[in-house]
Amino acid sequence: VQLQASGGGLVQAGESLRLSCAASRRTFIRSAMAWFRQAPGKEREFVAGISRSGGSTRYAEGVKGRFTISRDNDKGAAYLMMNSLKPEDTAVYFCAADATAILTTPVGVTTREYDHWGQGTQVTVSS
């Protein structure tokens, strides 16, 4: 699975960004998807995830109510809508796919549960 993340940029606190992750449709529809982020000097952390069907989502506590993950199986794309951005959201954001997921697989929150990764897109939030 090749993943291509895009949509990052430099914004001010309180503004919004939408990240996109594109993949081949045939593989995408069989994968659970997630977004992780990594700030300088810190470990990669879970941000949001969505099940294969799109019926189940999970969020890190710090982004609940501000970020929304979604997917479009027809387009083979996953999205992360980020509202009310804060300087602490600054990081490189990575999309990830779990191509082994079945329909009942819970949304994973650890990096080891995902077997394919995109290249990352930088999000910088200024105060």
Salt bridges, closest charged atoms under 4 A:
GLU45 OE2 - ARG37 NE 2.67
GLU61 OE2 - LYS64 NZ 2.76
ASP74 OD1 - ARG25 NH2 3.95
ASP89 OD1 - ARG37 NH1 2.93
ASP89 OD2 - ARG66 NH1 2.76
ASP115 OD1 - HIS116 NE2 3.95
